[in-house]
Amino acid sequence: MIENAIFKALADPTRRAIFEKLSVGRMNATSLRDGMEISQSAMSQHLAVLRGAGLVREERQGRFVNYEVDPVGMTLLVNWLAKYRAFWPTRIDALNNLLKEMDQ
């Protein structure tokens, strides 16, 4: 399932930080490394995982490569979360009722 790849990719704090930087807009790998203590090869590996999960896409312009969030990957993530959105309100209500009963 693609959702597994998405969650596996985002499980790593460095990849989450990279993804959050890209959520602001398109960047190259050098800009992504700003403020992070990470080698160029490690950045390339993290970007490869994010691309493989469908969360990030690259655009080549000559010898320059820019990365950006891939809306298709985000759609898959949002759709997965939407399946569980209806589940939580009833569960939270049941938990509230149980806690009230326990207080009595």
C-alpha positions in Angstrom: 0.0 0.0 0.0 1.2 3.5 -0.8 0.0 4.7 2.6 2.7 2.5 4.2 5.4 4.2 2.1 4.0 7.6 3.0 4.0 6.9 6.8 7.4 5.2 6.7 8.8 8.2 4.9 7.3 10.7 7.4 8.3 8.6 10.4 11.9 9.9 10.2 12.2 13.4 11.9 14.7 14.6 9.2 12.4 13.7 6.4 9.5 15.4 8.2 11.6 18.6 8.5 12.5 18.4 4.8 8.8 17.9 3.9 7.8 20.9 6.1 10.4 23.1 4.5 9.0 22.1 1.1 5.5 22.8 2.2 6.4 26.5 2.0 7.5 26.2 -1.6 10.0 24.8 -4.1 13.6 24.5 -3.1 16.9 23.0 -4.2 18.8 20.5 -2.1 21.3 23.2 -0.9 18.5 25.4 0.4 16.9 22.4 2.1 20.2 21.7 3.9 20.3 25.3 5.4 20.0 25.0 9.1 20.3 21.2 9.1 23.5 19.3 10.0 23.2 16.8 7.1 25.5 15.8 4.3 24.6 16.3 0.7 24.5 12.5 0.2 22.2 12.0 3.2 19.9 14.8 1.8 19.8 13.0 -1.5 18.8 9.7 0.2 16.1 11.4 2.2 14.7 13.1 -0.9 14.8 9.7 -2.7 12.6 8.2 0.1 10.2 11.1 -0.1 10.0 10.9 -3.9 9.5 7.1 -3.7 6.6 7.6 -1.3 5.1 10.1 -3.7 5.3 13.0 -1.3 7.9 15.0 -3.2 8.6 15.6 -6.9 11.6 17.0 -8.6 11.9 19.4 -11.6 15.2 19.6 -13.5 16.2 22.8 -15.2 19.5 22.1 -16.8 21.9 21.0 -14.1 19.7 22.4 -11.4 17.1 20.4 -9.5 14.3 21.8 -7.5 12.0 19.9 -5.2 8.4 20.5 -4.2 5.5 18.8 -2.4 3.7 16.5 -4.8 -0.1 17.1 -4.5 -0.9 13.5 -5.6 0.9 12.1 -2.6 -0.8 14.6 -0.3 -4.2 13.6 -1.8 -3.5 10.0 -0.9 -2.6 11.0 2.6 -5.7 13.2 3.0 -7.9 10.4 1.6 -6.5 7.9 4.1 -7.1 10.2 7.0 -10.6 11.0 5.8 -11.5 7.3 6.2 -11.0 7.6 9.9 -12.4 11.1 10.4 -15.9 9.7 11.0 -14.6 7.1 13.5 -13.2 9.5 16.0 -16.2 11.6 17.1 -18.2 8.6 18.2 -15.1 7.1 20.0 -14.5 10.4 21.8 -18.2 10.6 22.8 -18.0 7.1 24.1 -14.8 7.9 26.1 -16.5 11.0 27.5 -19.5 8.9 28.6 -17.2 6.3 30.2 -15.3 9.0 32.1 -18.5 10.5 33.4 -19.6 7.1 34.6 -16.3 6.5 36.3 -16.6 9.9 38.1 -20.0 8.9 39.6 
